[in-house]
Amino acid sequence: MKGIHCIDIHAHFFPQAYLKLIADEGAEFGVSCSFADTDGPVIDFEGQLIPPLDRRFCDIDHRLVSMDEQGVDVHALSLTRPMLYWASPNLSRKLSEAFNDACVEAHRAHPDRFVGLAILPVQEPDLAIKELDRVAKLPGIRGIYMATRILDRELSDPSLFPVYERIEALGLTIFLHPITVVDPKRLSKFYLTNFIGNPTESAIAASHLIFGEVLDRFPRLTFCLPHAGGTFPYLVGRITHGWGVRPECRHLKTAPVDYLRRFYYDTITHMGPTLDYLIKLVGADRVMLGSDFCFDMSTQRPVEVVTNLPGLSEEDKALILGGNAKRLLG
């Protein structure tokens, strides 16, 4: 879109240093990486194979070509499965450092094209805070990336509160993404782990942040929900009704629907009317461009998804394509 700086806040990145650490040290913990496939590295995450990684995941120059073709000016680089919570404390620390340093390197090489969303070993809060304090001083780190749950801990677990407190103090946003999903055996056929599991995880995470009073405890902390909030924006009416009638929810003083604008959302809906609903529900100032770059489930023409949406004003398009992200990422 002419004159608009388009920023993709959901663009995955697998640095070579991160993959090599998994290949060298991950097998002991049930995760491995092979470079034998000519189509790209293959990660085995606890018996689940992640398809060969397209060269654009790892190679910045090839990524830039795709970004130019899509009309995207900036990628906020982020990790995805398998992240690093499965590893020992020492390996988890090394994996986070490898990824975060690669983001900084990409930013230094192309400061107008890349920023990084740092990954932290939050399953070890002391290590996470140490790494957070390190990367917060480095150029290009503009947010934090975190799973929708940390191993068996939900995001409302008090053990995570010291990490939240430090992130809030630094003024950084937490961007969420699923790793594992609820009842994966039931969803194993037909790739339902992604179609249904991932969006459901976002709704579970949002609900824990609300009912676990994380958003009340940390009033300046912001979260971005992936895949347009998953199922959360479409269940919020039901959740709010339940809050009004169920004894399990009476501790919460504010209606769940009133927390909608405590979150940000990306544009990954794969259907125009669904995105239109989200924008009307939460406001154009809470939605940001996202593509899921560059998996087969990604949006191939993310800018056009926004520019072709009927009835959206030019001002709102500008906010979604880049204005909101520019404000949030500093």
C-alpha positions, 0 to 999 in steps of 0.5 A: 500500500503506497506510503505505508510501512508494512510490518509483519508481526508473525514471521518465523525464523530458524537461525542456523546456530539454533538448529545446530544446537538442537542437532548437537545437543537436543537428542538427549531431551527428545528433540533433534534436527537433521540436515540430510534432507535436500529440501531443508532441515527437519526437526523431530520434536518428541516424535513429531516431524516438522516438515523440511524448513524452507530456505527462507526460514534460515536465510535472510537474503532469501527472506528479503526477496519474499518480503519484497514480493509480498510488499512487506517492509519489516519482519518481527522475527520469532521462533516457533515449535519446538522453541526451547522449554523442553531443554535442560536449563543450560541448553535452554539458555544457549538456545535462547542466546543463539536465537536472540543474537541471530535476531540482533545480527539480522537487525544490524545487517538490515536495520530497516527490515528486521526486528526481533522478538526475543525468546526466554527460558521462562520455565527457569524464571531466574535464567529468563530474567537474566537473558531478558536483561541482556537482550533488552540492551541489544539493538533490534529486540522489540518484544518477547515471544512466549508459548501459550503454556510453558510445559505443564504451566498455564500462563496464570502460574505465579512462578511466571510473575517475576518474568512478567514484572520485568517485561512490564517494567521494560515496556515490552509486549509479549507475543504468544504462539502455541507449541503443544495443543489440548488433547493432541491424540484426538487432533492428530488426524487431518492436521487438526492440531493446527486447524483447531488445536492452535486457535483453541490454545490461544483462547485457553491462554487468554482465559488464563490471563484474564481469570488468573488475574494476570492482566489485573496484576500487571496493568501495563503489560500487553499480549498479542494473540496469534491467528487473530486471537484464535477462537477467543474473540468468538467465544468471549460472549459465552465466557462472559455469560459464564462469568456472570453465572458460575461460582468458579468465576466470581473472584473476577471483578471485571467482565471478560469481554472488557479485557478484549482490548488488553490484547492485540491480534494479528490478521491471520483468519484466512477469511475476510468476513472473519477479519472484518468481525475481529476488527469491529469487535476489538477496534482497528487499533488492536489488529496488526498485519501477520502472515505466519511466514512461511509455513504452508498455513501462512497467508501468502499475500498478507498485505492484500488481505487488508487492502482488499477488505471491503468497507475498511477506511484508509486510516484503519488500513494504515493502522493495521498494516503498520501503524499499530506495530510501529507503536507497539514495537517502538 
